[in-house]
């Protein structure tokens, strides 16, 4: 009596094999369609996330100051104002003395970055509307070369830019001719704070 059961099992296995062989094209097609649908869904989610990040960055860029959640609002920092294309320099990284500006380096900063911040800090207090982006590039380079700092800049570096040196750089920049200013355009175009 037990022999009919194995025959029944064999026949159901054979039926399953036969059904799979007959419908193999349909099964493969279903898997391909499912894989394509999953790929499209994944791509659309990624594109949506990128769009949300861009929107978030645009929103942050239009604000005068962006405060990150972990950032302490009582300790100021340097913020680029995208709306007015200016650099806002604050007390945490810039210290003003009676005769100079002391700029503290952040990660990725070089002497030129610190000179740019010192110039921005100076121009906040002594605005000069005649200075173009090209003039500012010249001034920051002038400051970098004449500040007297040697060596590499680290996050522990502070450089002191005298107000007299900044004034000299501004005066010298105003003596540049049109050809020199035109040459500086290639450099000023790379500085996002001056666009």
C-alpha positions as CSV (number, residue, x, y, z in Angstrom):
1,X,0.0,0.0,0.0
2,X,2.8,2.4,0.4
3,X,4.0,2.1,-3.2
4,X,1.3,4.4,-4.6
5,X,2.5,7.3,-2.6
6,X,6.0,7.5,-4.2
7,X,4.4,7.3,-7.6
8,X,2.1,10.2,-6.6
9,X,5.1,12.2,-5.4
10,X,7.0,11.6,-8.6
11,X,4.0,12.5,-10.7
12,X,3.5,15.9,-8.8
13,X,7.3,16.6,-9.1
14,X,7.1,15.8,-12.8
15,X,4.0,18.0,-13.2
16,X,5.8,20.9,-11.5
17,X,8.9,20.4,-13.7
18,X,6.7,20.3,-16.8
19,X,4.7,23.4,-15.7
20,X,8.0,25.3,-15.1
21,X,9.4,24.3,-18.5
22,X,6.3,25.3,-20.3
23,X,6.1,28.7,-18.5
24,X,9.8,29.5,-18.2
25,X,9.5,32.4,-20.6
26,X,6.7,34.0,-18.5
27,X,8.6,33.4,-15.3
28,X,11.8,35.0,-16.6
29,X,9.8,37.9,-18.1
30,X,8.2,38.5,-14.7
31,X,11.6,38.6,-13.0
32,X,13.0,41.0,-15.6
33,X,10.0,43.3,-15.3
34,X,10.3,43.2,-11.5
35,X,14.1,44.0,-11.7
36,X,13.5,47.0,-14.1
37,X,10.7,48.3,-11.9
38,X,12.9,48.1,-8.8
39,X,15.7,49.9,-10.6
40,X,13.4,52.7,-11.7
41,X,12.0,53.0,-8.2
42,X,15.5,53.1,-6.7
43,X,16.6,55.7,-9.3
44,X,13.6,57.9,-8.7
45,X,14.1,57.8,-4.9
46,X,17.8,58.8,-5.4
47,X,16.8,61.6,-7.7
48,X,14.2,62.8,-5.3
49,X,16.7,62.8,-2.4
50,X,19.2,64.8,-4.5
51,X,16.5,67.3,-5.4
52,X,15.5,67.7,-1.7
53,X,19.2,68.2,-0.8
54,X,19.6,70.9,-3.5
55,X,16.4,72.6,-2.4
56,X,17.7,72.5,1.2
57,X,21.1,74.0,0.1
58,X,19.3,76.7,-1.9
59,X,17.2,77.6,1.1
60,X,20.2,77.7,3.4
61,X,22.2,79.8,0.8
62,X,19.4,82.4,0.7
63,X,19.4,82.9,4.5
64,X,21.8,85.4,5.9
65,X,23.3,82.9,8.3
66,X,23.0,79.2,8.3
67,X,23.0,77.5,11.7
68,X,23.6,73.8,11.8
69,X,21.8,71.9,14.5
70,X,25.0,71.1,16.3
71,X,26.3,74.6,16.0
72,X,26.2,76.9,18.9
73,X,24.6,80.2,17.9
74,X,26.4,82.1,20.6
75,X,29.8,81.4,18.9
76,X,29.9,83.2,15.6
77,X,31.8,82.0,12.5
78,X,32.4,83.1,8.9
79,X,29.3,82.9,6.7
80,X,29.0,83.6,3.0
81,X,25.8,85.5,2.3
82,X,24.7,84.2,-1.1
83,X,22.1,86.9,-1.6
84,X,24.4,89.9,-1.3
85,X,27.6,88.0,-2.3
86,X,29.5,89.1,0.7
87,X,31.6,87.4,3.3
88,X,30.5,88.1,6.8
89,X,33.3,87.8,9.3
90,X,32.6,87.3,13.0
91,X,34.5,87.2,16.2
92,X,35.2,83.5,16.6
93,X,37.8,83.2,13.8
94,X,38.6,86.9,13.6
95,X,39.9,89.0,16.5
96,X,40.3,92.7,16.0
97,X,42.9,94.7,17.9
98,X,43.5,98.4,17.8
99,X,46.0,98.0,15.0
100,X,45.3,94.7,13.3
101,X,43.0,91.7,12.6
102,X,44.1,88.3,13.9
103,X,42.7,85.5,11.8
104,X,42.5,81.9,13.0
105,X,42.7,79.1,10.5
106,X,40.0,76.5,10.0
107,X,40.6,73.2,8.3
108,X,41.4,73.7,4.6
109,X,42.5,77.3,5.0
110,X,45.7,78.8,3.7
111,X,47.2,82.2,4.0
112,X,45.1,83.5,1.1
113,X,41.9,82.4,2.9
114,X,43.0,84.2,6.1
115,X,43.9,87.3,4.1
116,X,40.5,87.3,2.4
117,X,38.8,87.1,5.8
118,X,41.0,90.0,7.2
119,X,40.1,92.1,4.1
120,X,36.4,91.3,4.5
121,X,36.6,92.2,8.2
122,X,38.4,95.5,7.4
123,X,35.9,96.4,4.6
124,X,32.9,95.8,7.0
125,X,34.2,98.7,9.1
126,X,35.7,100.7,6.3
127,X,33.5,100.2,3.2
128,X,35.0,101.1,-0.2
129,X,32.5,100.7,-3.0
130,X,35.2,101.4,-5.7
131,X,36.9,98.0,-5.0
132,X,36.0,95.3,-7.6
133,X,36.5,91.6,-7.2
134,X,39.8,92.0,-9.1
135,X,41.0,94.6,-6.7
136,X,40.1,92.3,-3.8
137,X,42.0,89.4,-5.3
138,X,45.1,91.7,-5.7
139,X,44.8,92.9,-2.1
140,X,44.5,89.4,-0.6
141,X,47.5,88.3,-2.6
142,X,49.4,91.4,-1.5
143,X,48.5,90.7,2.2
144,X,49.5,87.0,1.8
145,X,52.9,88.0,0.4
146,X,53.6,90.8,2.9
147,X,52.3,89.5,6.1
148,X,55.6,87.9,7.0
149,X,54.2,84.4,7.8
150,X,56.3,81.5,6.8
151,X,55.4,77.8,7.1
152,X,52.3,75.8,6.6
153,X,48.9,76.7,8.0
154,X,47.2,74.4,10.4
155,X,44.0,74.7,12.5
156,X,46.3,76.0,15.3
157,X,47.6,78.8,13.1
158,X,46.7,82.5,13.7
159,X,48.0,85.2,11.4
160,X,48.0,88.9,12.3
161,X,47.2,91.3,9.4
162,X,47.9,94.9,10.4
163,X,45.3,97.5,9.4
164,X,48.1,99.6,7.8
165,X,49.1,96.7,5.6
166,X,45.5,96.3,4.5
167,X,45.3,100.0,3.7
168,X,48.6,99.7,1.7
169,X,47.1,96.8,-0.3
170,X,44.0,98.8,-1.0
171,X,46.0,101.8,-2.2
172,X,48.2,99.7,-4.4
173,X,45.2,97.9,-5.9
174,X,43.8,101.3,-7.0
175,X,46.9,101.9,-9.1
176,X,46.4,98.8,-11.2
177,X,45.9,99.5,-14.9
178,X,43.1,98.0,-17.1
179,X,45.4,95.3,-18.5
180,X,46.3,94.1,-14.9
181,X,42.7,94.2,-13.8
182,X,41.7,92.2,-16.9
183,X,44.3,89.6,-16.0
184,X,43.0,89.3,-12.5
185,X,39.5,88.5,-13.8
186,X,40.5,84.9,-14.3
187,X,41.3,84.6,-10.6
188,X,38.4,86.6,-9.3
189,X,36.0,84.4,-11.2
190,X,37.1,81.4,-9.1
191,X,36.4,83.1,-5.8
192,X,32.7,82.4,-4.9
193,X,32.7,85.3,-2.4
194,X,33.4,87.8,-5.1
195,X,30.9,86.6,-7.7
